[in-house]
Amino acid sequence: MKIALRVSIAVLVLVLATIRGSGQAADERAIDTQQSRLIVHAYKSGLFSGFAHDHEIEAPIAQGRVDLKNRRVDLEFDVARMKVLDPKESADKRSEIEKTMLSDTVLDAARYPKIRFVSRVVRPTSDGAYEVEGDLTLHGMTRPVSFPVKMKDGTFSGKVPVTQTQFGIKPVSIAGGTVKVKDVVEIEFQVRTK
C-alpha cells in the first residue's frame, strides 16, 4: 500500500511538473527575426546641415524572446549586421557611412560586437499599450531606458530615444562641426513573435 502511494505521488509530481513546464514554454515565445524590423534614425544638425542627409540604419535582430507570463523581453543584435539604408545616397556613399559607423570612431563593432536589451518591468497602461523599462547594453556600457510600446495583431511597436554620449559614443562631426549627427538618435521598432 505504501509503495503504491509513493508511486502515485511520484507520478502526480511528474505530471504536474510536465504541465507546468509546458505552460511556461507556451508563455515564452521566440522573436520572429525575419518578420521583425528595427530602424535607427540619426538626424543631422549644424550650420551646414542643409547640405547633409539624415541617416536610416537597419539593425536586424539576431535573437530574442518574449516571456508573456513574466512580462520580460530579451533582444540581441549583431553590430556587424547593421546596414545603412539611406535611400537618397549612392551605394558608395552608403558603404562609406557604414564603414565609419562600424569603426572604432563610432560603434566599434570589433570590440563591442553585440547590442542587448533586457526588460526589467513591463507595465500595461491601457488596452494593448505598455510602458517598458529595461537595460540597454551598447558600446560596452549598460544604461536604463524606458519607452511606450503598442501591441496589435501580434506585433509590438514603438520608438525609443537613445543619447549616444550616455554610451560613450561621440556623434560623428565633419567640416569642423558645421555638419554633425545629433546626439539623440531614435530607434523605431516592429517586433513579431513566432
Short mmCIF file of the C-alpha atoms (twelve columns), coordinates in Angstrom:
data_MODEL
# 
_entry.id   MODEL 
# 
loop_
_atom_site.group_PDB 
_atom_site.id 
_atom_site.type_symbol 
_atom_site.label_atom_id 
_atom_site.label_alt_id 
_atom_site.label_comp_id 
_atom_site.label_asym_id 
_atom_site.label_seq_id 
_atom_site.Cartn_x 
_atom_site.Cartn_y 
_atom_site.Cartn_z 
_atom_site.pdbx_PDB_model_num 
ATOM 1   C CA . MET A 1   0.000  0.000  0.000   1 
ATOM 2   C CA . LYS A 2   2.812  2.437  0.930   1 
ATOM 3   C CA . ILE A 3   4.717  1.592  -2.255  1 
ATOM 4   C CA . ALA A 4   1.618  2.171  -4.398  1 
ATOM 5   C CA . LEU A 5   1.016  5.521  -2.632  1 
ATOM 6   C CA . ARG A 6   4.635  6.596  -3.219  1 
ATOM 7   C CA . VAL A 7   4.444  5.621  -6.887  1 
ATOM 8   C CA . SER A 8   1.147  7.525  -7.262  1 
ATOM 9   C CA . ILE A 9   2.621  10.620 -5.627  1 
ATOM 10  C CA . ALA A 10  5.740  10.391 -7.840  1 
ATOM 11  C CA . VAL A 11  3.595  10.065 -10.966 1 
ATOM 12  C CA . LEU A 12  1.436  13.034 -9.862  1 
ATOM 13  C CA . VAL A 13  4.530  15.190 -9.256  1 
ATOM 14  C CA . LEU A 14  5.887  14.307 -12.733 1 
ATOM 15  C CA . VAL A 15  2.541  15.086 -14.383 1 
ATOM 16  C CA . LEU A 16  2.285  18.465 -12.582 1 
ATOM 17  C CA . ALA A 17  5.873  19.326 -13.489 1 
ATOM 18  C CA . THR A 18  5.191  18.469 -17.124 1 
ATOM 19  C CA . ILE A 19  2.009  20.555 -17.186 1 
ATOM 20  C CA . ARG A 20  3.750  23.493 -15.503 1 
ATOM 21  C CA . GLY A 21  6.740  23.183 -17.852 1 
ATOM 22  C CA . SER A 22  4.561  23.097 -20.975 1 
ATOM 23  C CA . GLY A 23  2.576  26.122 -19.745 1 
ATOM 24  C CA . GLN A 24  5.778  28.075 -19.231 1 
ATOM 25  C CA . ALA A 25  7.022  27.160 -22.687 1 
ATOM 26  C CA . ALA A 26  3.727  28.369 -24.183 1 
ATOM 27  C CA . ASP A 27  4.141  31.703 -22.385 1 
ATOM 28  C CA . GLU A 28  7.650  32.184 -23.752 1 
ATOM 29  C CA . ARG A 29  7.944  32.955 -27.458 1 
ATOM 30  C CA . ALA A 30  10.914 33.431 -29.735 1 
ATOM 31  C CA . ILE A 31  11.171 36.627 -31.753 1 
ATOM 32  C CA . ASP A 32  10.472 36.138 -35.455 1 
ATOM 33  C CA . THR A 33  13.690 37.736 -36.692 1 
ATOM 34  C CA . GLN A 34  12.551 37.591 -40.338 1 
ATOM 35  C CA . GLN A 35  9.292  39.487 -39.684 1 
ATOM 36  C CA . SER A 36  10.673 41.971 -37.135 1 
ATOM 37  C CA . ARG A 37  12.247 45.285 -38.063 1 
ATOM 38  C CA . LEU A 38  14.315 47.838 -36.171 1 
ATOM 39  C CA . ILE A 39  15.422 51.106 -37.778 1 
ATOM 40  C CA . VAL A 40  17.742 53.691 -36.215 1 
ATOM 41  C CA . HIS A 41  17.092 57.279 -37.322 1 
ATOM 42  C CA . ALA A 42  20.132 59.541 -36.963 1 
ATOM 43  C CA . TYR A 43  19.311 63.181 -37.655 1 
ATOM 44  C CA . LYS A 44  21.650 65.902 -38.926 1 
ATOM 45  C CA . SER A 45  22.422 69.196 -37.222 1 
ATOM 46  C CA . GLY A 46  24.921 72.029 -37.518 1 
ATOM 47  C CA . LEU A 47  25.318 75.219 -39.528 1 
ATOM 48  C CA . PHE A 48  25.610 73.433 -42.897 1 
ATOM 49  C CA . SER A 49  23.260 70.552 -42.122 1 
ATOM 50  C CA . GLY A 50  21.170 71.571 -45.142 1 
ATOM 51  C CA . PHE A 51  23.904 70.013 -47.287 1 
ATOM 52  C CA . ALA A 52  23.778 66.676 -45.444 1 
ATOM 53  C CA . HIS A 53  21.251 63.851 -45.093 1 
ATOM 54  C CA . ASP A 54  19.579 62.191 -42.145 1 
ATOM 55  C CA . HIS A 55  20.598 58.553 -41.794 1 
ATOM 56  C CA . GLU A 56  18.418 55.466 -41.702 1 
ATOM 57  C CA . ILE A 57  20.108 52.324 -40.353 1 
ATOM 58  C CA . GLU A 58  18.654 48.833 -40.199 1 
ATOM 59  C CA . ALA A 59  19.596 46.777 -37.124 1 
ATOM 60  C CA . PRO A 60  18.422 43.191 -37.683 1 
ATOM 61  C CA . ILE A 61  17.515 41.281 -34.521 1 
ATOM 62  C CA . ALA A 62  19.883 38.310 -34.132 1 
ATOM 63  C CA . GLN A 63  17.746 36.592 -31.498 1 
ATOM 64  C CA . GLY A 64  15.266 37.311 -28.765 1 
ATOM 65  C CA . ARG A 65  12.465 36.059 -26.569 1 
ATOM 66  C CA . VAL A 66  9.273  37.448 -25.094 1 
ATOM 67  C CA . ASP A 67  8.003  35.874 -21.864 1 
ATOM 68  C CA . LEU A 68  4.310  36.775 -21.741 1 
ATOM 69  C CA . LYS A 69  3.696  35.376 -18.259 1 
ATOM 70  C CA . ASN A 70  6.551  37.223 -16.561 1 
ATOM 71  C CA . ARG A 71  6.388  40.216 -18.929 1 
ATOM 72  C CA . ARG A 72  10.033 40.064 -19.949 1 
ATOM 73  C CA . VAL A 73  11.744 40.856 -23.223 1 
ATOM 74  C CA . ASP A 74  15.286 39.925 -24.208 1 
ATOM 75  C CA . LEU A 75  16.699 41.089 -27.573 1 
ATOM 76  C CA . GLU A 76  20.169 40.785 -29.071 1 
ATOM 77  C CA . PHE A 77  21.679 42.440 -32.150 1 
ATOM 78  C CA . ASP A 78  24.914 41.774 -34.056 1 
ATOM 79  C CA . VAL A 79  26.530 45.165 -34.630 1 
ATOM 80  C CA . ALA A 80  28.354 43.972 -37.784 1 
ATOM 81  C CA . ARG A 81  24.996 43.186 -39.454 1 
ATOM 82  C CA . MET A 82  23.755 46.791 -39.190 1 
ATOM 83  C CA . LYS A 83  23.189 48.329 -42.621 1 
ATOM 84  C CA . VAL A 84  22.905 51.941 -43.761 1 
ATOM 85  C CA . LEU A 85  19.725 52.247 -45.851 1 
ATOM 86  C CA . ASP A 86  19.866 55.971 -46.777 1 
ATOM 87  C CA . PRO A 87  17.782 55.847 -49.983 1 
ATOM 88  C CA . LYS A 88  18.991 59.298 -51.133 1 
ATOM 89  C CA . GLU A 89  22.663 58.265 -51.061 1 
ATOM 90  C CA . SER A 90  24.661 56.322 -53.661 1 
ATOM 91  C CA . ALA A 91  25.811 52.767 -52.884 1 
ATOM 92  C CA . ASP A 92  29.404 54.046 -52.482 1 
ATOM 93  C CA . LYS A 93  28.341 56.756 -50.029 1 
ATOM 94  C CA . ARG A 94  26.219 54.276 -48.018 1 
ATOM 95  C CA . SER A 95  29.218 51.952 -47.831 1 
ATOM 96  C CA . GLU A 96  31.426 54.806 -46.607 1 
ATOM 97  C CA . ILE A 97  28.885 55.825 -43.928 1 
ATOM 98  C CA . GLU A 98  28.516 52.191 -42.840 1 
ATOM 99  C CA . LYS A 99  32.300 51.765 -42.561 1 
ATOM 100 C CA . THR A 100 32.507 54.852 -40.330 1 
ATOM 101 C CA . MET A 101 29.527 53.677 -38.218 1 
ATOM 102 C CA . LEU A 102 31.097 50.248 -37.556 1 
ATOM 103 C CA . SER A 103 34.616 51.626 -36.988 1 
ATOM 104 C CA . ASP A 104 36.204 52.368 -33.621 1 
ATOM 105 C CA . THR A 105 35.222 56.044 -34.001 1 
ATOM 106 C CA . VAL A 106 31.510 55.199 -33.514 1 
ATOM 107 C CA . LEU A 107 30.150 51.710 -32.619 1 
ATOM 108 C CA . ASP A 108 33.483 49.837 -32.612 1 
ATOM 109 C CA . ALA A 109 31.928 46.588 -33.856 1 
ATOM 110 C CA . ALA A 110 35.188 44.651 -33.450 1 
ATOM 111 C CA . ARG A 111 35.396 45.458 -29.740 1 
ATOM 112 C CA . TYR A 112 31.658 45.550 -28.941 1 
ATOM 113 C CA . PRO A 113 30.008 43.049 -31.328 1 
ATOM 114 C CA . LYS A 114 26.641 42.815 -29.535 1 
ATOM 115 C CA . ILE A 115 23.856 45.185 -28.532 1 
ATOM 116 C CA . ARG A 116 21.413 43.797 -25.982 1 
ATOM 117 C CA . PHE A 117 18.167 44.908 -24.383 1 
ATOM 118 C CA . VAL A 118 16.689 43.148 -21.335 1 
ATOM 119 C CA . SER A 119 13.487 44.451 -19.776 1 
ATOM 120 C CA . ARG A 120 13.055 44.822 -16.020 1 
ATOM 121 C CA . VAL A 121 9.425  45.999 -15.927 1 
ATOM 122 C CA . VAL A 122 6.610  45.837 -18.487 1 
ATOM 123 C CA . ARG A 123 3.549  47.725 -17.218 1 
ATOM 124 C CA . PRO A 124 0.200  47.725 -19.022 1 
ATOM 125 C CA . THR A 125 -1.014 51.323 -19.439 1 
ATOM 126 C CA . SER A 126 -4.161 50.683 -21.484 1 
ATOM 127 C CA . ASP A 127 -5.611 48.053 -23.782 1 
ATOM 128 C CA . GLY A 128 -2.714 46.906 -25.984 1 
ATOM 129 C CA . ALA A 129 -0.300 49.538 -24.630 1 
ATOM 130 C CA . TYR A 130 2.627  49.130 -22.245 1 
ATOM 131 C CA . GLU A 131 5.426  51.100 -20.623 1 
ATOM 132 C CA . VAL A 132 8.694  49.157 -20.803 1 
ATOM 133 C CA . GLU A 133 11.716 49.753 -18.588 1 
ATOM 134 C CA . GLY A 134 14.952 47.873 -19.034 1 
ATOM 135 C CA . ASP A 135 18.677 47.891 -19.588 1 
ATOM 136 C CA . LEU A 136 20.295 48.622 -22.939 1 
ATOM 137 C CA . THR A 137 23.889 47.448 -23.403 1 
ATOM 138 C CA . LEU A 138 25.589 49.329 -26.226 1 
ATOM 139 C CA . HIS A 139 29.244 50.127 -26.902 1 
ATOM 140 C CA . GLY A 140 30.255 48.220 -23.754 1 
ATOM 141 C CA . MET A 141 28.021 50.268 -21.426 1 
ATOM 142 C CA . THR A 142 24.671 49.408 -19.850 1 
ATOM 143 C CA . ARG A 143 22.151 52.175 -19.226 1 
ATOM 144 C CA . PRO A 144 18.468 52.201 -18.244 1 
ATOM 145 C CA . VAL A 145 15.898 53.104 -20.907 1 
ATOM 146 C CA . SER A 146 12.107 53.367 -20.834 1 
ATOM 147 C CA . PHE A 147 9.610  53.707 -23.660 1 
ATOM 148 C CA . PRO A 148 5.971  53.080 -24.622 1 
ATOM 149 C CA . VAL A 149 5.018  50.007 -26.660 1 
ATOM 150 C CA . LYS A 150 1.806  49.203 -28.510 1 
ATOM 151 C CA . MET A 151 0.703  45.676 -29.366 1 
ATOM 152 C CA . LYS A 152 -1.602 44.988 -32.280 1 
ATOM 153 C CA . ASP A 153 -2.139 41.794 -34.286 1 
ATOM 154 C CA . GLY A 154 0.841  40.111 -32.615 1 
ATOM 155 C CA . THR A 155 3.244  42.978 -33.388 1 
ATOM 156 C CA . PHE A 156 4.906  45.121 -30.703 1 
ATOM 157 C CA . SER A 157 5.821  48.592 -31.995 1 
ATOM 158 C CA . GLY A 158 7.224  51.829 -30.651 1 
ATOM 159 C CA . LYS A 159 10.062 54.353 -30.632 1 
ATOM 160 C CA . VAL A 160 12.971 54.746 -28.221 1 
ATOM 161 C CA . PRO A 161 15.207 57.820 -27.987 1 
ATOM 162 C CA . VAL A 162 18.835 56.940 -27.223 1 
ATOM 163 C CA . THR A 163 21.503 59.501 -26.320 1 
ATOM 164 C CA . GLN A 164 24.799 58.392 -27.874 1 
ATOM 165 C CA . THR A 165 27.097 60.164 -25.404 1 
ATOM 166 C CA . GLN A 166 25.476 58.274 -22.485 1 
ATOM 167 C CA . PHE A 167 27.010 55.143 -24.029 1 
ATOM 168 C CA . GLY A 168 30.422 56.688 -24.643 1 
ATOM 169 C CA . ILE A 169 29.753 57.301 -28.345 1 
ATOM 170 C CA . LYS A 170 30.845 60.636 -29.788 1 
ATOM 171 C CA . PRO A 171 28.395 61.684 -32.532 1 
ATOM 172 C CA . VAL A 172 30.020 61.965 -35.961 1 
ATOM 173 C CA . SER A 173 31.019 65.503 -36.868 1 
ATOM 174 C CA . ILE A 174 32.584 66.784 -40.100 1 
ATOM 175 C CA . ALA A 175 33.701 70.131 -41.532 1 
ATOM 176 C CA . GLY A 176 34.725 71.477 -38.145 1 
ATOM 177 C CA . GLY A 177 31.349 70.627 -36.604 1 
ATOM 178 C CA . THR A 178 29.321 72.541 -39.176 1 
ATOM 179 C CA . VAL A 179 27.686 69.224 -40.126 1 
ATOM 180 C CA . LYS A 180 27.121 66.587 -37.464 1 
ATOM 181 C CA . VAL A 181 24.801 63.875 -36.247 1 
ATOM 182 C CA . LYS A 182 22.540 64.843 -33.341 1 
ATOM 183 C CA . ASP A 183 23.408 63.227 -30.018 1 
ATOM 184 C CA . VAL A 184 19.932 61.699 -29.663 1 
ATOM 185 C CA . VAL A 185 19.010 59.021 -32.199 1 
ATOM 186 C CA . GLU A 186 15.548 57.485 -32.473 1 
ATOM 187 C CA . ILE A 187 15.052 53.727 -32.652 1 
ATOM 188 C CA . GLU A 188 11.817 52.667 -34.311 1 
ATOM 189 C CA . PHE A 189 10.796 49.034 -33.983 1 
ATOM 190 C CA . GLN A 190 8.187  46.486 -35.033 1 
ATOM 191 C CA . VAL A 191 8.758  43.149 -33.307 1 
ATOM 192 C CA . ARG A 192 6.771  39.981 -34.003 1 
ATOM 193 C CA . THR A 193 6.887  36.716 -32.095 1 
ATOM 194 C CA . LYS A 194 6.673  33.219 -33.612 1 
# 
